[in-house]
Every structure is written in C-alpha cells, then in structure tokens.
Amino acid sequence: MATVKKIPTRLCIGCQEQHPKKELVRIVRSPEGEFSIDLTGKKAGRGAYICNNEECFQKAMKEHRFDRSFKCTVDKTIFDELSEQLFK
C-alpha cells in the first residue's frame, strides 16, 4: 500500500487563501531588520507568504497585512523595492 505524501500549504496574506507552499513567494524580515524575497524558503527570519500576482501584493499592502505579519511597520520604500523585484 502506497502512502500519500502530505503537501504543505500556507496562507497568502493578500487573498487569505490556502495554497501549496511551492506556489507562493516568501518574503522575509531578517533578524537585522532587512526585507528580502526568499525563493528557497530557507532564509532565517520571520516570513510571510504571498501569491505571485500584483493584486494580492497590493491588497496586502493596502490592508497593512505585512505590518501584522512582521510585527513591525513596513516602510513604503521597502514595498517599492519588493514590488520591483517581484513584478519587473
């Protein structure tokens, strides 16, 4: 009898829907306070998952979901940098 491997799911902070972890993009705040995109899913720090589309990113930004996920205020310049890296 074959066992079924469980696929890990994460909640998108934009659309608030569960998606397989591999379909989402992880944004990380490092212990030093720097924000970056984690494509490997292994960087150290506090992470938040978001769909790889601009609507989810804008919704999460507008509703301050990044602030809640990272437990700090995220500056507008950081949003601009992340948006440029994701949607260039």
Secondary structure as GFF3:
##gff-version 3
##sequence-region A 1 88
A	DSSP	beta_strand	9	11	.	.	.	ID=ss1
A	DSSP	beta_strand	18	20	.	.	.	ID=ss2
A	DSSP	three_ten_helix	21	23	.	.	.	ID=ss3
A	DSSP	beta_strand	25	29	.	.	.	ID=ss4
A	DSSP	beta_strand	35	38	.	.	.	ID=ss5
A	DSSP	beta_strand	46	50	.	.	.	ID=ss6
A	DSSP	alpha_helix	54	62	.	.	.	ID=ss7
A	DSSP	alpha_helix	65	70	.	.	.	ID=ss8
A	DSSP	alpha_helix	76	86	.	.	.	ID=ss9
###
